[in-house]
Amino acid sequence: MAETTPSNAPDEPSANVGRGTAWALTITGLIGLVAAFVLLVEKIALLTDPTYVPSCSINPVLSCGSIMSTDQAEVFGFPNPILGVAGFTALLTIGVVLLARAALPGWFWWGIQAGTTFGVVFVHWLIFQSLYRIGALCPYCMIVWVVVITAFVATTTHNARSGRLRLPKGLRDVAHYGPTVVTVWLVAIAALITIQFWDYWQTLVS
């Protein structure tokens, strides 16, 4: 009897990507691109005029200017938003291609996984720096945090469901609850923010 290959084999093109995954990558790519572009424009304005106050500098905690002037804002020797503009443009393009029902080969999905994994690790390094080193939050940056985490979960759950990521059964089951994973993840970050700046939040309601 001839051996057949399962339709979700890791080395086959991904022709039947769920619409949810395609929309998730498209929307996160678009929102992330807008946020990164605005951050880049604000950064250029600040470099041009050191007295410029970014539009997202709202109060002592929500202060983009406090973050843009740090070394962490230029980790690789250039403004971080440049990475965002490039990465989110690619993500948006991929999402649109998937919405058009185009098939992407397995190796391409590994590339998306690598990109979103780098993004989520980098974002969490920035979260740590913002909360515990700089002591300020950037509203546009927080938008980037949300979309990067969402894109990472969407990509990872798709690769897990397709069999490309060979995970233990328990983790494969979790892959069916992507939105829940994102929600719990973001609630955990919100809790860290609340705790870290609790003294300031209290002044707003007192």
Summary of the structure (lengths in Angstrom):
residues: 206
radius of gyration: 19.4
end to end distance: 76.2
largest distance: 76.2
contacts: 604
relative contact order: 0.15
helix: 71%
strand: 2%
